């Protein structure tokens, strides 16, 4: 072997060791304008849909950073949720109660008139699930035919939809007023079209997750975490106050509090701990590999990367009131900043 070849191979090995042993880092690679009055991100495939409650919709290819569709022609009055599927945007319009289909040129292709005002929508298999007000309830719409299959009426306002293991659960959110329960129904389960009753006086149920054949529910104002099934409900943890979301991350329940902190309940040792205790947390999400957890604070403008040992691994400062975070792939994180009117695309390197 010549000296030059030896030096080249040695240099290649050294560079490879440096590259492959370097720690992960996270950087904002793009900031895409999305307009004002934007509060959440809807993901389908490689596309993020940002609804502007003032009447516009942006569809962004978050892999390439391209704005593939911008609807601003008055055909949507108050868009709430949208999904971009096969070059068509499906969006619910609260101002003109309907499910509208917009083609890739931004023109109205189809419209399904609704008798109740839509406020939220999820997609599961071949159906849209749309929660409503005036009256309170949920439409089930066939995605392929754009026909209403059924409307379920609810006793109280129930805007939140949880999709778990090919089932849809809707917690009866506004279930208490002046210390009196408005309904003794806790949530609606689509698979058997039944209500699960409220056995423990759970107030303002907001989010549901499933772990090893049991469901776990968080309540908004009181911050309780409940393990439940049809005729069984038990409080297992306390996650501060004003609990917004819960999730399952490496055999733990995770929750975020607007009063401060990411709360962590261990299924293994049945204990609860909290990190970032003095920082109000707006939202969190995690990647499919469960090696990183991501959290944002609307008050401090910070984006936190948290490792599987619940240590703050990295921190970025984001301008513009970050309000929603989504993690569509292991290496891409999306953060919506409502005051900054931008979608931040963060990549893992």
C-alpha positions as CSV (number, residue, x, y, z in Angstrom):
1,X,0.0,0.0,0.0
2,X,1.4,3.4,-0.9
3,X,1.8,6.2,1.7
4,X,-0.8,8.3,-0.1
5,X,-3.4,5.5,0.0
6,X,-2.6,4.9,3.7
7,X,-3.0,8.5,4.5
8,X,-6.3,8.8,2.6
9,X,-7.8,5.7,4.3
10,X,-6.6,6.9,7.7
11,X,-8.1,10.4,7.1
12,X,-11.4,8.8,5.9
13,X,-11.6,6.7,9.1
14,X,-11.0,9.7,11.3
15,X,-13.6,11.8,9.6
16,X,-16.1,9.0,9.7
17,X,-15.6,8.5,13.4
18,X,-16.1,12.2,14.1
19,X,-19.3,12.3,11.9
20,X,-20.9,9.2,13.3
21,X,-20.0,9.8,16.9
22,X,-21.1,13.4,17.0
23,X,-24.3,14.0,19.1
24,X,-27.6,14.9,17.5
25,X,-28.4,18.6,17.1
26,X,-31.6,20.4,16.2
27,X,-31.8,23.5,14.0
28,X,-34.6,25.7,12.5
29,X,-34.1,25.2,8.8
30,X,-37.1,27.1,7.5
31,X,-39.7,29.6,8.6
32,X,-42.8,29.7,6.4
33,X,-45.4,32.5,6.6
34,X,-48.9,31.2,7.4
35,X,-50.8,34.4,8.4
36,X,-52.5,35.4,11.6
37,X,-55.0,33.6,13.8
38,X,-53.5,30.2,13.3
39,X,-53.6,27.8,16.3
40,X,-52.8,24.2,15.2
41,X,-51.2,22.0,12.6
42,X,-53.0,19.2,10.9
43,X,-50.8,16.4,9.4
44,X,-51.5,13.9,6.6
45,X,-48.7,12.2,4.7
46,X,-46.0,14.7,3.9
47,X,-48.3,17.7,4.2
48,X,-49.1,20.1,7.0
49,X,-52.3,22.1,6.8
50,X,-52.5,25.4,8.7
51,X,-56.0,26.9,9.0
52,X,-56.3,30.6,9.5
53,X,-59.5,31.3,11.3
54,X,-59.7,34.6,9.3
55,X,-60.4,32.6,6.1
56,X,-57.2,31.3,4.5
57,X,-55.5,27.9,4.4
58,X,-51.9,27.0,3.8
59,X,-50.8,23.5,2.8
60,X,-47.0,23.0,3.2
61,X,-44.8,20.1,2.1
62,X,-42.8,20.0,5.3
63,X,-40.1,17.7,3.7
64,X,-39.2,20.2,1.0
65,X,-40.4,23.3,2.7
66,X,-42.7,24.3,-0.2
67,X,-46.1,25.9,0.1
68,X,-48.1,23.8,-2.3
69,X,-51.5,25.3,-1.8
70,X,-52.7,28.7,-0.5
71,X,-56.5,29.3,-0.4
72,X,-57.4,32.9,-0.1
73,X,-60.3,33.5,-2.5
74,X,-63.3,33.8,-0.1
75,X,-64.6,30.2,-0.6
76,X,-63.8,29.4,3.0
77,X,-65.1,31.7,5.7
78,X,-63.8,30.2,8.9
79,X,-61.6,27.1,8.3
80,X,-61.0,25.0,11.4
81,X,-59.2,21.8,10.4
82,X,-57.9,20.5,7.0
83,X,-56.2,17.5,5.5
84,X,-54.4,17.5,2.1
85,X,-55.1,14.1,0.5
86,X,-54.2,13.1,-3.1
87,X,-54.0,16.7,-4.3
88,X,-57.3,17.7,-2.6
89,X,-57.8,19.8,0.5
90,X,-60.6,18.6,2.8
91,X,-61.5,21.4,5.2
92,X,-64.3,22.0,7.6
93,X,-65.8,25.5,7.5
94,X,-67.4,26.8,10.7
95,X,-68.7,30.0,9.2
96,X,-70.5,28.2,6.4
97,X,-71.2,24.9,8.1
98,X,-69.8,22.4,5.7
99,X,-67.0,20.1,4.6
100,X,-65.4,21.5,1.5
101,X,-63.1,19.9,-1.0
102,X,-60.6,22.2,-2.7
103,X,-58.6,21.1,-5.7
104,X,-54.9,21.8,-6.2
105,X,-55.6,25.0,-8.1
106,X,-57.5,26.4,-5.1
107,X,-61.0,26.1,-6.5
108,X,-64.0,24.5,-4.8
109,X,-64.5,21.0,-6.1
110,X,-67.2,19.6,-3.8
111,X,-69.2,20.8,-0.8
112,X,-71.1,18.8,1.9
113,X,-73.5,21.0,3.7
114,X,-73.8,20.3,7.5
115,X,-76.6,21.2,9.8
116,X,-74.3,21.7,12.8
117,X,-71.2,23.9,13.0
118,X,-68.0,21.9,12.7
119,X,-65.2,22.6,15.1
120,X,-62.8,19.6,14.9
121,X,-62.1,16.8,12.6
122,X,-60.0,13.6,12.5
123,X,-59.6,11.0,9.8
124,X,-59.5,7.2,10.5
125,X,-59.4,4.8,7.6
126,X,-62.1,5.8,5.2
127,X,-64.1,8.2,7.5
128,X,-64.0,11.7,8.7
129,X,-65.1,12.3,12.3
130,X,-66.3,15.9,12.8
131,X,-67.4,17.3,16.2
132,X,-69.9,20.1,16.2
133,X,-71.8,22.8,18.1
134,X,-75.4,24.0,17.5
135,X,-76.2,21.1,18.2
136,X,-73.4,19.4,20.1
137,X,-72.4,16.1,18.4
138,X,-70.3,14.3,15.8
139,X,-70.8,13.5,12.1
140,X,-69.3,10.4,10.6
141,X,-68.6,11.1,6.9
142,X,-67.5,8.5,4.3
143,X,-64.3,9.9,2.8
144,X,-64.7,8.3,-0.6
145,X,-68.4,9.1,-1.2
146,X,-68.5,12.3,0.9
147,X,-71.8,11.1,2.3
148,X,-72.9,11.5,5.9
149,X,-73.2,8.0,7.5
150,X,-74.4,9.1,10.9
151,X,-74.8,12.0,13.3
152,X,-74.4,11.4,17.1
153,X,-75.9,14.0,19.4
154,X,-74.0,14.8,22.6
155,X,-75.4,16.3,25.8
156,X,-72.6,18.9,26.2
157,X,-69.9,20.6,24.2
158,X,-67.3,17.9,23.2
159,X,-64.8,19.3,20.7
160,X,-61.9,17.0,21.4
161,X,-61.4,13.7,19.5
162,X,-59.0,10.9,20.5
163,X,-58.0,8.3,17.9
164,X,-56.7,5.1,19.7
165,X,-56.1,1.7,18.2
166,X,-58.6,2.1,15.3
167,X,-61.3,3.5,17.6
168,X,-62.6,7.0,18.2
169,X,-63.2,8.4,21.7
170,X,-64.9,11.7,22.4
171,X,-64.7,13.1,26.0
172,X,-67.7,15.1,27.2
173,X,-65.6,18.2,27.9
174,X,-67.9,20.9,29.3
175,X,-69.5,18.6,31.8
176,X,-69.7,20.8,34.9
177,X,-71.0,24.3,35.7
178,X,-71.3,25.9,39.2
179,X,-70.3,22.6,40.8
180,X,-73.1,20.7,39.2
181,X,-72.5,18.0,36.6
182,X,-74.3,18.8,33.3
183,X,-74.1,15.1,32.3
184,X,-73.1,11.8,33.9
185,X,-71.7,10.6,30.6
186,X,-67.9,10.7,30.5
187,X,-67.1,9.9,26.9
188,X,-68.5,8.5,23.7
189,X,-66.9,5.4,22.1
190,X,-67.5,5.0,18.3
191,X,-66.7,1.2,18.1
192,X,-69.8,0.2,20.0
193,X,-71.7,3.5,19.7
194,X,-72.0,3.7,23.5
195,X,-71.3,6.2,26.3
196,X,-69.0,5.3,29.2
197,X,-70.5,6.8,32.4
198,X,-68.7,9.1,34.7
199,X,-68.1,7.1,37.9
200,X,-65.5,9.3,39.7
201,X,-66.9,12.8,38.9
202,X,-64.1,13.5,36.5
203,X,-64.4,17.2,35.4
204,X,-63.6,18.6,32.0
205,X,-62.0,15.4,30.5
206,X,-59.7,16.5,27.6
207,X,-57.4,13.8,26.3
208,X,-57.2,10.0,26.2
209,X,-54.4,7.5,25.5
210,X,-54.3,3.7,25.5
211,X,-51.6,1.5,27.0
212,X,-51.7,-2.3,27.3
213,X,-55.4,-2.7,27.0
214,X,-56.3,0.1,29.4
215,X,-57.3,3.7,28.7
216,X,-55.9,6.8,30.5
217,X,-57.6,10.1,30.6
218,X,-56.5,13.6,31.7
219,X,-58.8,16.3,33.0
220,X,-58.1,20.0,32.1
221,X,-58.7,22.2,35.2
222,X,-57.9,19.8,38.0
223,X,-55.1,17.9,36.2
224,X,-56.0,14.4,37.4
225,X,-54.9,11.3,35.5
226,X,-57.4,8.4,35.5
227,X,-57.1,4.8,34.5
228,X,-60.4,3.5,33.2
229,X,-62.5,1.0,31.3
230,X,-66.3,0.6,31.0
231,X,-67.1,0.0,34.7
232,X,-63.8,0.8,36.3
233,X,-62.2,4.2,36.9
234,X,-59.3,5.1,39.2
235,X,-57.2,8.2,39.8
236,X,-53.5,7.3,39.5
237,X,-51.7,10.6,39.3
238,X,-51.9,14.4,39.7
239,X,-50.4,16.5,36.8
240,X,-50.6,20.0,38.2
241,X,-53.5,22.2,36.9
242,X,-54.7,23.2,33.5
243,X,-53.5,20.0,31.8
244,X,-53.7,20.2,28.0
245,X,-52.4,16.9,26.6
246,X,-51.3,13.5,27.6
247,X,-49.2,10.9,25.7
248,X,-47.4,7.6,26.2
249,X,-43.6,7.7,26.0
250,X,-41.4,4.7,26.9
251,X,-43.8,3.2,29.5
252,X,-44.6,6.6,31.0
253,X,-47.6,8.9,30.8
254,X,-46.6,12.4,29.9
255,X,-48.6,15.5,30.4
256,X,-48.1,19.3,30.1
257,X,-49.4,22.0,32.4
258,X,-50.1,25.6,31.5
259,X,-49.2,26.3,35.2
260,X,-45.8,24.9,34.5
261,X,-44.0,21.6,33.9
262,X,-43.9,18.4,32.0
263,X,-45.4,15.7,34.3
264,X,-44.2,12.1,34.1
265,X,-45.9,9.0,35.5
266,X,-44.0,5.7,35.5
267,X,-46.1,2.6,34.9
268,X,-43.2,0.6,36.3
269,X,-42.9,2.1,39.8
270,X,-46.2,4.1,40.0
271,X,-44.5,7.4,40.7
272,X,-44.8,10.9,39.4
273,X,-42.1,13.4,38.7
274,X,-42.0,16.8,37.0
275,X,-39.4,18.6,34.9
276,X,-39.4,22.3,33.7
277,X,-41.6,22.9,36.7
278,X,-41.6,26.7,36.6
279,X,-42.1,27.0,32.9
280,X,-45.6,27.0,31.4
281,X,-45.8,24.3,28.7
282,X,-48.2,24.9,25.8
283,X,-47.7,21.6,24.0
284,X,-45.5,18.6,23.5
285,X,-45.0,15.7,21.1
286,X,-42.5,12.9,20.6
287,X,-41.1,10.9,17.7
288,X,-42.0,7.4,16.7
289,X,-38.7,6.0,17.9
290,X,-39.4,7.4,21.4
291,X,-35.9,8.7,21.8
292,X,-36.8,12.4,22.0
293,X,-39.6,14.4,23.5
294,X,-40.2,18.0,22.3
295,X,-42.0,20.7,24.3
296,X,-42.8,24.4,23.8
297,X,-43.5,27.3,26.0
298,X,-45.7,30.1,24.7
299,X,-44.6,32.3,27.6
300,X,-40.8,32.0,27.4
301,X,-40.7,31.2,23.6
302,X,-38.5,28.2,24.2
303,X,-38.4,24.9,22.4
304,X,-37.1,22.0,24.5
305,X,-35.5,18.7,23.3
306,X,-35.8,16.1,26.1
307,X,-34.1,12.7,26.0
308,X,-35.5,9.4,27.1
309,X,-34.0,9.9,30.6
310,X,-36.1,13.1,30.8
311,X,-33.1,15.4,30.7
312,X,-33.2,18.6,28.7
313,X,-30.9,17.7,25.8
314,X,-31.1,21.0,23.9
315,X,-33.0,24.2,23.9
316,X,-33.9,26.7,21.1
317,X,-35.4,30.2,21.4
318,X,-38.3,30.7,19.1
319,X,-39.9,34.1,18.4
320,X,-43.6,34.7,18.0
321,X,-45.6,32.7,20.7
322,X,-45.1,29.0,19.8
323,X,-48.5,27.3,20.3
324,X,-48.4,23.9,18.6
325,X,-45.8,21.3,18.0
326,X,-46.1,18.2,15.7
327,X,-43.4,15.5,15.0
328,X,-44.4,13.8,11.7
329,X,-41.0,12.0,11.3
330,X,-38.1,11.1,13.5
331,X,-36.0,13.9,12.1
332,X,-38.6,16.7,11.4
333,X,-40.4,18.8,14.0
334,X,-43.0,21.4,13.2
335,X,-43.7,24.4,15.5
336,X,-46.5,26.9,14.8
337,X,-45.9,30.4,16.1
338,X,-49.2,32.2,16.1
339,X,-47.9,35.8,16.9
340,X,-45.0,35.4,14.6
341,X,-47.4,34.1,11.8
342,X,-44.9,31.4,10.8
343,X,-44.4,27.6,10.7
344,X,-40.9,26.7,11.9
345,X,-39.5,23.6,10.4
346,X,-36.8,22.1,12.7
347,X,-34.6,19.3,11.6
348,X,-32.5,16.8,13.5
349,X,-28.9,16.5,12.3
